[in-house]
Amino acid sequence: MDTLAHLIVTFFIFGWDPCAIIGGVLPDIFYGISMLKSGLKLCRDDPIFVIGERLHSFFVIPTLGSIIFLFTQSPCFAIFTEAIIVHLIIDVFTHKSFGPRFLWPFLDKYAPSGAIDWFNWKIIIAYYVILAITATIRLFL
């Protein structure tokens, strides 16, 4: 899923909490840096892009966020970690043909394969239509 979609889902679940917003988009930040570096092209061989793939692991940022929360007891780190986990769970289901390395460092390959292919424009359009309808309903309820 793209960063904007993650931002919208994060807002629906957590509201405008800054810790949640950072957690909801953080795993995708290195993809953006890699694309800016390569002239807005998707360069999967770029070392910065590979870092982005590995930041999508269930064993990296969620573990660090949880450890920091245990030591600080800061609600910010709890919400931050929850938002990252939501991001990763959504990505597990939306990356069928290509995706992050969710099980790194234990398994350094694309796994598991999702149910839908986020790189299909029909899926992207349908998703944003559903988000728009959901936002409209939520606005009036």
Stockholm file with secondary structure:
# STOCKHOLM 1.0

chainA/1-141         MDTLAHLIVTFFIFGWDPCAIIGGVLPDIFYGISMLKSGLKLCRDDPIFVIGERLHSFFVIPTLGSIIFLFTQSPCFAIFTEAIIVHLIIDVFTHKSFGPRFLWPFLDKYAPSGAIDWFNWKIIIAYYVILAITATIRLFL
#=GR chainA/1-141 SS CCHHHHHHHHHHHHCSCHHHHHHHHGGGHHHHHHHHHTTSCCCTTSHHHHHHHHHTCTTSHHHHHHHHHHHHCCHHHHHHHHHHHHHHHHHHHHBSSSCCBTTTTTCCSCBSCCSSBTTSHHHHHHHHHHHHHHHHHHHHC
#=GC SS_cons         CCHHHHHHHHHHHHCSCHHHHHHHHGGGHHHHHHHHHTTSCCCTTSHHHHHHHHHTCTTSHHHHHHHHHHHHCCHHHHHHHHHHHHHHHHHHHHBSSSCCBTTTTTCCSCBSCCSSBTTSHHHHHHHHHHHHHHHHHHHHC
//
